[in-house]
Amino acid sequence: MTIKLNWSYVIPPIIAIILMIIYLPIPHHYLTRNGEGLEKVLQLEKKQYIANKTSVSLLDCSSSFSQLGRKNKMYAHYLSKASNWMSLITSYQVSDESPMIFELIFHIFSNDNVEKYKLLDPTKIPLGLNEEQWELMLSYFAAFLSNMGNYRAFGDQKIIPGFTMSSLEELLQKLNSDKKTLHLFEKVKKKMFQLTTKDNSLGLPYEKVSSYYSNNTSKIDLTVSQRFFQEFNLSPLNTKLQKRKPKELQVLIASIEKKKGEIIHFQNYTLQIIYGLYSQQLKKVVHYLNLAQKYAQNEIQKKMIQQYVLYFTTGEMQYFKESQNLWVKDINPKVEFNIGFIETYRDYIGARAEAQGWIAINIQDQSEMFSNLVLKAEEILPKLPWGGNFNKPFIKPDFISIDVLTFGGSGTPLGINIPNAPFNDEGFKNLNLQNSLISRFPKENITFLNEDDIKIVKKYFMKAFQIHIGYHELLGHGSGILLSENEKGELLFDPTLINPLTNQKIKSWYKQNEDYGNIFTTIASSFEECRAESVALFLFVLENGKYNKIFGVNNEDENELIMYTDWLILLRSAIMGLKHYSPESATWLQAHSRARFAILTEMMKVDLVEIIINEERDDFKIKVNQNLIRNVGFKTISQMLLKIGIFKSTANVEKAKEWYQECTQVNSEMLEIRDIVIKRKSPEQLLIQHNTLEKNGEIILKQYEETKQGLIYSFLERFEMQDLVKDN
C-alpha cells in the first residue's frame, strides 16, 4: 500500500512549530544580568533576588555589656575576635565566588579610598556617580556582608546586584584601582551578576550551588560518601567533599594541621581523608581562643577552650564533643559562648555544618523566667501528644536569655538549642537571643493583616515571641526520643512499647551507626523545625494557656490575645515564607518556611485560616478564626505532633517523607499568593553588630549608625585588610 503525503496539511503545522520556536520565551536557565540591566522576562522571579530595599537595625547589647567587669569584657573581646574569624570560613562555604567578592569589597572600601573619596559619608554621593546606582551598590555590599556571602542566610536565594556592571566598572576606574583589584573583578563579575536556574539558590551540588561539595559531585557520589561516613562511624560536620575524577573522592577536614590519610577502597570508590581545610582562618581562631582563655571565668571554661583548640588544630571530632559536654556544664555564665561547625541547614542532605561562632551576655533578670520553665518541664513533657514513653529522660538544661555581642556566621537566629545529636550526651542548653528578637520587631506596616490584627500584633509581639521561643527550644527541640539498638543489635527500648499511630508494637528503629540526620537527610532540618513549631502552638493552648503564666501572663483576656498573636504570627510567616519556595524545581529553600507551611496547610483544611484576595488580585488579607484555635486548632496541631513525633522516634522515614511532601506541596492557588508576596516585597532586614576595641588596657564597645554605610564600616573595622587578603 502506498501512502501519499498531502503537503497542504503538513506545511502549516511545520510553520507553526518554527514560529513557536522563534517566539518561545527565553528559558529561565539562560536568564542572566548583562551590563545594562535585567532581561525583560520573568521580572517577578528576579525581583526577589535583587538587593535593593534594605532596613538596617543595630543588634544592641550596650546595656548588658556595660554591666560586665574588666575581666569578663576582656574574655568577651577575644572570643568576639575568634567568632569573627570563624565567620570568614562561612563565606567559603557559601559559594566559590563569595571570598573573592568579600575581598573586592575590602579593596573598594580601603582606608585610603574611604578617607579620600568619602565613600561612607551618608551625606555625599562620591566621585560624581549616579545616585541611584550608588545606593544600589551600598545595598548589595551591605546585604552581602550581612549574609557573609552572595546567598541569603534565610532562604538560600542568590543576592544579585540591582546596579549595572558598567557602573561598578566606572567606580573601580574612578578609584584608580590597582591591577590586583581589577583582576579580582574580572574573575568574579560573571558569577556576581548572572542568574540561572543552576545558581539562583543553594541546594544539592548536581542541581544547584553548594560549596560543601566540588561542582562535579554526582548523586551517586553523595550516596557513597554518606555510606562511607556511616560505615566508619565518622562525622562529616567539619568536612568538604572533593571529587578528583570518577569514583575518586577526597574528604577535606577543617584543621590547622595539614596531613594526608591512607587511601581507602570502598564500594568501587577510592576515598582519602586530607586534613588542613581552612587552616589559615583556624590559626586566627585559635590565636584568639588562647588569648581569651587567660580571662576565663572558671575552670570549666578553661578546659572547654582547650578542647576547642585541640579540635581546630587536629580536626578530630572527639575534642568538639568534649567541648560541648563541658559547655553544657557551664551553668548560667555571665558571658556565654560557642563555636564550631554546628548547624546543617544549608547542606541539603543535612550532613555538613556551617562555621559559626557567637558570644553573648547573660540577661540575669530575664533568664529567671526561662529557668522557671525548665523547672516545670518534667510536668509538661508527658502532656505532649505522644506521651511520656516517647520522651528521653529529662536532664534539666541551662536556659538563659542573652544579648548577642557577636554572631559570626551567615545570620543571627532568635533562639538556640544545642548541642545537636550526637554531641548532647550530657544534655543541652537553651538560649533566648533577646536583642535579636527586639531588632526584628516590626517597624513598618505589617502587610496582609487587617488593621485590628496589626494593632494586636504590635502590642503583643514581643511577649508572644518570647514565650514561643521558650516552648520551641526547650520543649520542642528538647523533647522526644530516638528508639535505637546498641552495637550488638540489642534494643535499647522496651520491646512491648506500643506505637500510638498503629496501636501495634514498634516495628522500626535506628540501627547501628544511624542517627536522625543521616537517615532523614533532605527533610531532617525542616521536619524537626515543624515539630518544634507545633509544640509551641500546642503549649500556648494546653490547659487554657496554663503555662503562659510562667512568663508573667496572668490576665485571662491578655492570655487569649497573646495566644492568638502567636498563632497569627506563625501562620502569616508561613505565607510570607512562600518566597522561599522555588516553583521551577518544586523545592523549598528554607527549613523553617517549609515547616510553617506544613502547619498552614493542615490549618487551612479545617478552615481555621482563610486567605481573602481582593478583586484586583494584587493584595490579600489573612484571616485566622480566633474562636477555633482552642478546639479545632488544638485538635489539629495535636494530631500533627503525634505523627511527627512518632515518625521521628521510630525512624519511619518512608511514612514521614510521604506525609511531609503531601502537606508541603504548593498548589496553583498558593503560587498566586506567592506572586503577590514577592510583588509586595518588604525591605530586606540587615543587622549591624558592635565591635570591641582594646584601648589602654580597657575594652571599648563600638557602636555604628543604623545605615548601610554603618554596616559596611563595622566590617572594615572587624578585620585587618592585610591579614584578610593573605588568608583568602
N, C-alpha and C positions, 0 to 999 in steps of 0.2 A: 504494500500500500504506500502510495506517495503522499507526503504531507506538503501542501503548498502554503507558503508564508504570505499572508496578506499584509504588506508593509504599511498600508494605510492605518492598520490597527496598532502596529508596533512602534512607528516613529513618534507619535505623540507621547507615549509613556517615557520613551528614551529622553525626549526633550525635557519632559517634566523632571526626570531624575537629575539631568545636567543642571537645570535651573535651581533645583533644590540644593545641590552641592555648592553651587556658586553663592547662593544667599544663605546657606546654613550658618548660624551664629558661630563665632569662634569658640571652640571647645574651652571649657573652664581651665583645662590643664595648661593651655598656652597663654593664659592671661598674664601679662607682665606689665610693669610700670616702665614706660620709656622715660627719656629725659624730660619730657614736656607735659606729663600728666597721665591720668588713667585712661585706658581704653574705654570707649563709651559702651561697655557691655557689663552686665551683672554688677551695676553700681551698688545695689543694695548689699550684695555679699561682701563687696570690697570695703564698704563703709566701716564695718566693724573692725577691720584690720588697721586702719589708718590712725596714727597718733595725732589727734588734733585738739579736741577739747580735754582739758585736764583740770582737776581740782586738787590742790596741794594742801595737806594738813600735817601739822607737827605731831610726832609721836612724843608727847611731852612727859618727861619724868623729872622735871626740875625740882618739884616739891619733895618727892621721895629721895632724890639724890642729895639734897641739901641736909637731910637728916642723918646721913652716914658720917661716921668718923673718918679720920685721915687714913687709917689702915684699910678700912673697907673701900674707901674711894680708890686707893692705890690698887687693891685687888680687882675692883671693877674696871679700872682703867686698862690694865694689862690683859684682862680677859676680853674686853671690848676689842682691843687690837688683834688678839688671836681670832676672834669671831669674824672680824672684817677680812682678815687674810684667808680664812676658811671660805668666805663668800666668793673670793676670786675663783676658786675651784668650780663653783656653781656655774660661772659663765662658760667654762669649758664643757660642762655637762649639758648646756642648753643647745648649742649649735656650734659647728666648726668655725663659723664666722664671728661669733659673739666676742671672743677675746680680741680679735682684730678691730672690731668696731669699738670696743672698750678703749683700746689703745689709741685709736683715731680720735675719739672724743677728748682724751687727755692731751693729745698733740694740739688739737684746735684750741683748747682752753688751757694752754700752757701759762705759767706765771707771767711770762713776757707779754703774751697776747692779751691776757685778761687786763693787765695793767696798762698796756699801750693803747689798746683799742676799746677799752671799757666794755668788754663783751658781757659782763654780768651786771651792768648798770641798768636797772629796770626802767630808767627814765630816758634811755637812749637807744636808737637803732644804729648799730655800728656800721662803719665803712660804707655808708650810703646804700645799704642793702634794702631790698623790697621789704616793707614792714610785715606783710602777711607771710612771706616766705621765712623771714627771721623768726617769727612767732611759731611757725610750724616746725622749724628746726629745733627751737628750745623745747617744744612739746615732745618731739621724738627723742632728743637726747635725755630729757628728764625721765620719760617713760622707760627707755632702755636701761638707764642706771637703776631706776626703782625696781625693775624686774631682773636685774643682773643678767640681761641678755635680750635678744630680739624676739622672744616669745613670752607671752603674758603668763605670770605665775598662776593666775586663776583663769583657767580655760585653755591654756597652752596654744592660743592662736598667735600667729605671727604679728609682730609690730612692724608696720611698714611706714616710711616717711610720707607725709602729706605734701612736702615740698618737692620741687623738681631736682633731678640730678644736676642739671646745669646751674641751679642756684647754689648747690653745695660746692661745685667746681669753682664758681665765682668767689665764694667765701675763701676757699683754700688759696686761690690766686691773690686775693687782696691781703691775705695774711702773710704773703711771701713764704709759703710753706716750703720746707726743705724737701730734698729728693726722697728721703725716707717716708715722710708723711704722704707725699703724692703717690709713691709706690704702694703704700698701705691702702690708700683709697682705691687705686686701680685693682688691687687684689680683692677688695671686699665689695665694691659698688654693685656688682651684678646681684649677688645674694642679698645685699642690703635692700635693694629696690624691687626685686622680682617677686611675683606672687603666682604660684602654680598650685595645682591640687596635690602635688607631691610635697611642697614645702610650706603650705599655708597653716600647718599645725604640727605639733609634735605627735608621735604615735609609734607604731611598730616600724622598725628600720626598713623593711621591704615595702612599706606602703607610704610612710611619711618621713619625718625627720626625727632622729634620736642619736644624740652623741654618747649614749651609753653603749653604742654598737658602731662598728665601722659600716659605712654606707652599703657595702656589698653583702651584708649579712642576710641570709635567707631564712625562711620559716623553719626549714629542717635544721639549719644551724642552731637556731634558738632552742628547738626541741631537744637536740642532742646535748647542748650545753647545760640545759636545765637538768637533764637526766644525770649528767656528769656531776653537777653540784650535789644532787641528791645521793648519788651512789657513794661519793666520797665524803658526804656529810660536811660540805663546805658552804660558807655563806658568800653570796655574790654581792652583798651590800656595797662594798667599797671597791668594786671592780668595773672594768670596761672589757667588752668582748671585741677582739680584733680578728678579722678574717684575713689571713695572708694569701691563701689560694684555696681552691675547692677542697673541703674536708681537712683543712689545716687551720686550727684556731689558736689564738693566744688569749690567755686570761691575764689582763693587766691589773695589778693590785696597787692601790694607793699606799705609798710608803716613802719614807726618806731613803732608806736603804735600797740599793739597786742590785738585783741579782736575778739569775735565771734558774728555774727549777727544771727537773728532768722532763723529757718528752713522754707523755702518757698516751698509749693507744687505747681507744675506747669507741666501740660501735663503728668501726671502719673509719674513725677520725683520729687525727693526732692533735693533742692539746698540750700546750706548755704554759705554765704559770710564770709570769715575769713581774718582778717587784720594781717599784720606782716611779709609778704613775703619780703625777702632781708633786714630785719630790721637792721642787723649789718652793712652792707655796707652803707645803707642810713644814719645811725648815723654819719659815717665818712663824707659823702657828706654834710650833714647839718652842721657839725662842721666847715668845710672849707668855706661853704657859709656864715656862721655867721662872720668868720674872714674877708672874702672878703668884706662884707657889710660896714665895717669900712672905706674902701678905695674907696667906690663907687663914681662915677664921678658926680652924680646928684641925685635928689630926686626920679626920675623915677626908676633908678637902685636900689635904696634902697628899694622902695616898691616892685619892681619886685622880688628881693631876698627874701623879707618877704613872698611873695606868694609861691615861690619855697619851702621855709622852711615849710610852712603850708601844702603844697601838699605832700612832702615826709614824713612829720610827720603823717598826717592823712590818706593819700591815696585818699583823696576826689578830684574829677576831677575839681570841680568849681575853686579851687585855681590854678590849672595849666592853666585853661582858662584865668583867670585874669592875670597870669604871662605873658601869650602870648599877651594879649591886651596891657599890659604895655611895653613889649619888642618892639612891633611894633611902639609904640610912641617914643621910644628912638632913635631919628634920628641922623645918621652919628656920632656914638660914636667913640672915639679913640680906645677903647677896646670893641670888640663885643663878645657876649656870649649867649649860650642857652644850656639848659639841660632838660632831661626828658625822657619819653618813647615816641618816636617820629615817626619813620618810620616803616611801617608794611610789608616791602618787604619779610622778612624771615618767616612770618606766611602765609601759603599757602591758608588761607581763608581771609587774609587781615584784621584781627581783632586785633591782639596783636602786640605791638611795641617793638622794640629793645631799650634797655637802651643806651642813648648817652649823652655825654656832650662835648662841644667844646668851645675853647677860641681862639680868633684871633685878629690881629692888623689891623686897617684900613690903606689902602694904599691910601692916600688922592689924589695924582695926577692921579692915575688910576680910582679912584671912580668917577671922574668927567665925564668920558666917559659914564659910566653906568647911571649916573644921567641925562645926555642929552638924552639917550634912553628913560628914564621914561617920560621926557618932550614931547617926540614925540609919546608916547604910544596911546593917545586918537585919534591921527590922523591915526595910523597904524591899531588898533584893528578892525574898521569897514571894513577894506580891507581883513580880513580873509574870507575864502570861505563861512562861514555861515552868514556873515553879522552882522550888529550892533544889531539886535533884539535878537541874541543869545549870547550876552555878558552882564555880570552884570555891573552895574555902576562902573566905574574905580576909585578906590581910589589910588592916587599916592603913591607908596611904596618907602621906602628907598632901594636903590640898590648901594651897595659898593663893592669894590674889597678888599680882605683881605689876609693876610698871616697867616696861621694857626700856632698857638703855640702848641696847644694840641687838638687832636681829639680822645676822649675816646669812643670807640665802636669797631665794627668789621672791619671798613675800612673808609678811607677818600675819600669823593666824590670830584667832580670838581666844582659843583655848588649846591646851596641850594635855595629852595623856600618854606618857612614855615611862619606861622603855617599852618598845613593841616586842612581841614574841620573836625569837626565843630568849630574849635578854631580860625577862622580868621574873626570874625565879624568886627574887626577894620581894616581889610586889611591884608597885608603880607609884608615880606621883601624878597629881592633877594640878593644873595651873590655870587660873583665870587671868588673861592679859588685859588688865583694866584700861590702860591708856590706849591700847589697840581698839578696844570697844568704843571708848569715848571718841576717838578720831573718826570712827565710822558713823557717828550719829548723823542722821540725815540733815544736812544744812540747807539743801534746796528743796523745792516742792517734790513731794513723793508722787510719782506717776502711777496711774492705773487704779487709784483708790478714790472713793468719794470723799467729800470734804469732812464729813463726820468721822470717818475712819482715819483720815490723816491727822485730825486733832487727837484722837485716841492714841495712835502710834507715837506721835511726838511726845505725848505726856508719859507714856508707859514703856517706851522702847528700851531705855537703859535697864530698868528693873526686870522686865521680861527676859531680856537677853542675858542678864547676869544669872538669873535662875536657870535659864535654858542651858547655859554653859556648864553650870554645876551638875545638872541632871545628865547632860550629854556626855561629859568627860568621865565623871565618877561612876555613874550607874548605867551609862550606855556602854562606853568602851571598857569599863571596869567590871562588867557582868558576863555571865555565860561560862561555858566550859568546853574544851575540845576533848571529846572522848577518844582515847587512843590506846595503843598497845605498847609494851616495852620491847627491848631488843630480842627477847626470847619469843615474841609473839603472844605474850600473855596479856589479857585485857586489864586495863587499869581503871575499870569501872565495873559496877555491879551488872553481871550478865542478865539479871532479871529485870533491869530497868526498862520501862515501857515508853515507847515513842508516843507522845500525846497527839501527833498528827495521824498516826495509823492505828493506835491502840494495840500495837504489836511490839515484840521485843526489838531491841536495836539491831539493825542488820548491816549498818555501815559505820566506819570509824576511821581515824587517822592511823595509817600503817607506819612502819619503821621509816625514818627519815622524811616523813611527810609532815608538813605544817599547813596552816591555813593559807598562807601566801603562796606556797609553791603548788597547791592543787586548785585553788580558786582563781589564781593567776589574773586574767584580764578583768574580772569583776570584783576581785578581792577588796580593793580600797573602797570602791563605791558601795558595795554590799554592806560592808562594816559601817560606813557612814550612815547608810539608810537605817541600820539597826540602832545606832546611837541617837539619830534624829527622832526616830519613832519612840524610843524610850523617853526622851524629853517630853514629847507631846503627851504620851501616856501618863507620865507622872504629874504633869500640870493639872490633869483632870482627876487622877486617882483619889478616891475618898473625898470628893469635893475640894480638891486642891489642898488637902491637909498639910502636905509637906512644904507648901509655899510659905508657910508661917516661919519656917527656919530663916527665911530671908527678910523677915520683918513685915510680911503681908498679913495683917490681922483683920482688916476690914473686909467684910463679905462682898460688898459691891466692888471694891477695888480689886479683890482677888479675881472676881469674874472678868473684869476688864483686862487685867494683866494676862490671864489665861487666853482670852480672846486675842489680845495683841500678839502673843507668841504664835498662836496658830495662824493668824493673819499674816504675820511677817514671813513665816516659813512657806506658806502657800504662795504668797506673792514672789518670794525668792525662787520658788520652783518655776514660775512662769518667766521671770527675768532670766533664769538660767538657760532658757531655750537658746539664747545666743551662743551658748557653749555646745550646741548640738550641730553636727555637720550633715546637712541633707545629702550632700554629694557622696558621702561614704556611709551614711546612715549610722554614725557612731557618735557617742558622747565624748567630749574632750575634757570634762571636768567631773571628778568623782562626786563631789558634794551636789552639783547641779543634777546629775543623774539620780542620786539618792532622793533628793527632794521631789523630783518629777515623778518617781515611783509612788510617793505618798500622795501627790496631787492626783494622779491617775485613779488611785483607789478611792479618794475622797469625792472625785467627780462622779464615780459610778454610783455613789449613794446620795448624790445631789446636795452634798454639803458645800460644794464650791460651784459657782456659776460665773462664766465669763461673758459679759454683755458687750457686743461690738456695736459701735454707732453706725448710722446709715451710710456715712461716707466710707466706712470700713478702714479708717486710718487711726482709730483710737478704740479703747475698750476700758471697761471697769470690771474689777474683781469683786465679787460679792460672796462673802462667807456667811453661811447661815449660823449665827451665833447660838440659836436655840437648839441646833442639832449636835453641837460639839459634845455635850455631856453624855448623850445616849448613842446616837448613830456614829458620831465621830470616834468616841471612846471604844465602841464595839469593833469598828473597822480597824483602828490602829492596833487593838489587841490581837485581832486575827492576823494582821500583817506581821506583828512582832513574833507571834508564835511560829509562823513559817520561817522567818529569817533566822530566829534563834536556833530552832531545831535543825534546819538545813546546815547551819554553820557548825553546830555541836557534833552532828553525826557525819560530817564530811560528805554530805549528799550534794555534790557539785552538779550532777546532771539535773536534778529537780530545781536546784537553786537557779541555775542559768536559764532553764526553761521558763520559770516563773518570772524572773527578773527581766528577761528580754521582753516578755509579753507586756509587763506593766511599765516599761520604759520606751516602748515604741512610740514614735511621733507621727500621728496621722495628718492628713491634709488640713484639717481644721486648725490643729496646733501649729502647723507650718505657717499658716496665715497669721496666727498670733505672733509667731516668731518674727515674721517680717515687720510687723508693727513695732515690736520691741526694738528691733535694730534701727528702724527709721527714727524712733524717738530716743535714740541713744543718749544716755546720761553722760556727763563729764567723767572721764577716767580718773579714779581717785589714786593719788600718789602720796606716799608718806615720807616725810623728812625725819631723819634720826639725828639726835645730838652726836657730837664728837666730844671726847675728853682730851684735854691738853695738859701736859705737865709743865708747871711754871714755878721756879724757885722751890721745888720740893713739894708743891701743892698741886692738886688736881682741879682743873677748871672745867666746868661744863659749858660747852659752846652751843649756842642756840642760833638758828638760822630763820630768815624770813620765809613765810609760807608762800613762796613763789617758785616758779620753775628755775629761776636763777639761783635762788637759795638752795634748792635741792642739788643742783649741779655743783655749786660751791662746796656743799657739805662733802661730796665725793672727792673733790680736788684736795680737800684738807685731810682726807682719810688715808690716802696713800701717797708715798713719795714717788714721783714720776720715774726717777732713775731705777728704783727697785722694780717698779711695775713693768717697765719696758723690758728690763733684763729677764724677769721671770716669765714674761709672755713669750 
